[in-house]
Amino acid sequence: MMKHRAEEPLCDYQLIKIYREAIDVVTDAEELPTVIHWRGRSFDVTGCTVINDTASNILSSYFWPTRYHCVTAQGMVCDIVKQDTWILEKTWAIADAS
């Protein structure tokens, strides 16, 4: 899996939809998402950028959850966050969204 820890997104897709739905996420040893389970489907994460919108704030992780910009093998490009549970915030593209 390709892992990134950068401030820039992995794609230039146009935003499709904001969901803010609870999802299940499998993470690796570094706690980066490897599989996203959403609406009965599994999406294998092939690239993930850790985005910290408030990197200059030392307490940012306390006030704002870390956002992950993920690209999956199934064609989904999305942002997810870890709060009390994992949340799918928004998507840019989903191939074969049946």
C-alpha positions as CSV (number, residue, x, y, z in Angstrom):
1,M,0.0,0.0,0.0
2,M,1.2,3.5,-0.8
3,K,1.2,5.7,2.3
4,H,1.6,9.4,2.4
5,R,1.9,11.9,5.2
6,A,1.5,15.1,3.3
7,E,-0.7,18.2,3.3
8,E,-1.9,17.8,-0.3
9,P,-4.7,15.6,-1.5
10,L,-3.9,12.6,-3.7
11,C,-6.3,13.6,-6.5
12,D,-8.0,16.5,-8.3
13,Y,-11.5,15.0,-8.4
14,Q,-14.5,17.3,-8.0
15,L,-16.4,16.8,-4.7
16,I,-19.4,14.6,-5.3
17,K,-21.1,14.3,-1.9
18,I,-20.8,15.0,1.8
19,Y,-22.0,12.0,3.8
20,R,-20.8,12.3,7.5
21,E,-21.8,8.6,8.0
22,A,-20.3,6.2,10.6
23,I,-18.1,3.5,9.0
24,D,-15.9,0.7,10.1
25,V,-12.2,1.0,9.3
26,V,-9.3,-1.5,9.5
27,T,-5.9,0.1,10.2
28,D,-2.3,-1.1,10.0
29,A,0.4,-0.9,12.7
30,E,0.9,2.8,12.1
31,E,-2.9,3.3,12.5
32,L,-3.4,4.3,8.8
33,P,-6.6,3.0,7.2
34,T,-6.2,-0.1,5.1
35,V,-9.8,-1.1,4.5
36,I,-13.0,0.9,4.7
37,H,-16.3,-0.9,5.3
38,W,-19.3,1.3,4.2
39,R,-22.9,0.4,3.3
40,G,-22.1,-3.3,3.0
41,R,-19.1,-2.9,0.8
42,S,-15.4,-3.1,1.5
43,F,-12.9,-0.7,0.0
44,D,-9.2,-1.5,0.0
45,V,-7.1,1.6,0.6
46,T,-4.2,2.0,-1.8
47,G,-3.2,5.5,-0.8
48,C,-3.7,7.6,2.3
49,T,-2.7,11.2,3.1
50,V,-2.8,12.3,6.7
51,I,-4.2,15.8,6.7
52,N,-3.9,18.1,9.7
53,D,-5.8,21.3,9.0
54,T,-4.4,23.0,12.0
55,A,-0.8,21.7,12.1
56,S,0.4,24.9,13.7
57,N,-1.7,24.4,16.8
58,I,0.1,22.2,19.3
59,L,-3.3,21.1,20.8
60,S,-4.9,20.5,17.4
61,S,-5.3,16.8,17.9
62,Y,-7.2,17.5,21.1
63,F,-9.6,19.9,19.5
64,W,-9.7,18.6,15.9
65,P,-9.6,15.0,14.8
66,T,-7.0,13.9,12.2
67,R,-8.4,13.7,8.7
68,Y,-7.4,11.0,6.2
69,H,-7.7,11.5,2.5
70,C,-7.9,8.0,1.0
71,V,-7.9,6.4,-2.4
72,T,-9.2,2.9,-2.8
73,A,-8.7,0.1,-5.3
74,Q,-12.4,0.2,-6.0
75,G,-12.3,3.8,-7.2
76,M,-13.5,5.6,-4.1
77,V,-11.7,8.8,-3.1
78,C,-12.8,10.1,0.2
79,D,-12.0,11.9,3.5
80,I,-12.5,10.1,6.7
81,V,-11.9,11.2,10.3
82,K,-11.5,9.3,13.6
83,Q,-13.7,10.8,16.3
84,D,-15.5,8.5,18.8
85,T,-16.0,6.4,15.8
86,W,-14.8,6.5,12.2
87,I,-16.8,8.9,10.0
88,L,-16.9,9.1,6.2
89,E,-17.0,12.8,5.6
90,K,-17.0,13.3,1.9
91,T,-16.3,11.5,-1.4
92,W,-14.9,12.7,-4.7
93,A,-15.4,9.6,-6.8
94,I,-16.9,6.1,-6.5
95,A,-16.5,3.7,-9.4
96,D,-19.5,1.3,-9.9
97,A,-21.5,2.9,-7.1
98,S,-24.2,0.3,-7.2
